[in-house]
Amino acid sequence: MTTRLAIGCALLATVLAGCNVQTRTTKVNTPVLLHAYGHYDHHCSTWEPPEASLWSPPAHGTVTHGLAKGDLGPAGFGCTGKKIDYRVSVYKPNPGFRGQDKVTLKYDSITNDAGGRATRTWDFIIDVK
């Protein structure tokens, strides 16, 4: 029974790991937004934006990180119309590159007022046409 349980857990972990992959499409020599990640408090105000880094860099381009203001929440959400700071990550393919590239982003952020920290990663496949 233990062997079957271990195999089942391994298969589930493999399936769930693939759920974190997102695809972006762009044209040659054209940057594309990979991800925007921000935190806010119960008053709909910006909380410390996460720090971004590359867990696994792209082979055929570069990624830059910056801050941008953006809308918070979809229509009907309690914070609709409010703006917060987002940490944004933008991929730019190398000049003339066509094909597929892959990158893994890592975001480190606070989780509470006591200084708790969390790390999240996202995998992206970028199709450059």
N, C-alpha and C positions, 0 to 999 in steps of 0.2 A: 504494500500500500504506500509506503514512504517513497519508493521509486516513482510510482505513478503521480503522486502529489508533486514531487520535485520536477518531473517532466512537464506537468500541467502548469506549474508556476513559471517555468522557463519559457514555455510557449506564450503564456499570457504576457510576460514581460517583453518578449519580442514583438508581439502585436502592439502593445501600448507604446513601445519606444517609437514605432513608426507613425504614431498619431501626432507627434510633435513636428513633423516635417511640413513646411509650407513652401509653396512654389510662387515665384515672381517671374514675370516676363517683361523684357525690355528690348529696345532696339540697339543696334551697334552704336557705340559711343554715347549712350544715353543713360544717365543715372536713374536708379529706381529706389523708392523707399522700401526698406525691408521691414522695419518695425518701429513703432512708437510706443513707449511704455512710461506710464506716469502713476503717481500716487496722490490721493487726496484724502482729506479728513471728513468728518461727519458734517462740517459746515461748507463742504464743496470747495475748499481752499487747497491750493497746492501743498503737498507734503514733500519733503526732500526727494527730488528726482533720483532715480537709480543711477549708478555708475555703469557704463557699458564698456565691454572689451570683447576681443575676439578669442573664443575658445579654440576655434579652428579657422584660420584665415582662408580666403579664397585663393585659388591657384591662378586665376585669369583676370583679376581686378583688385580694387581696393575698397575698403569700407571706412567711412568717416562717421563720427558720432557728434551730435550737437544737441542743443536745447531748442525747443519750439513751443509756442503757445498753441493750444488746440482746444476744441470744444469737448466738454465732458458729458458723456452719456447720450443715449438715443432719445428721440422725442418721447415725452411722457415720463421720463426718468426724473427723479427729484432734483437733480442738479442741471437739468437742461438749460442751456444758455450760458452756463459758467465756463470759464476757461482756466486750464491749469497748464503747468510746465510739463512737457513730455521730453524724455530722452529719445532722440531719433537716431536711427542707423540707416545710412544710405550706401548702396553698392554702386560702384562705377566700374564698368568693364574696361579692360585695357584697350587702347586704340586699335580698332579693326577686328577685335575678337568677336567671333560668332561661335555659339555652342552652349554648353552647359557648365555652370560653375556651382560650387557648393560652399557654404559658410555656416559656422555655428557661432551664434552670439551668446554672450554671457552678461547677465544683468545682476548686480549686487545692490540690494536695497535694504532700508530699515523696515521693520515690521511692527514696531510699537515705540512708545515714548521711553521705554526703559533701555533702548539701544539694541533690541533684538535685530538680527540680520538674516537675510535669506538670499539665496542664489538661485536664479532660474536660467535655463538655456533654451534656445530655439534653433532648430536646424532649418536652413533655407536652401532650396535648389533654385538657381536663377537660370532661366532660358534666355539667351541673348540671340535675337534673330536679325 
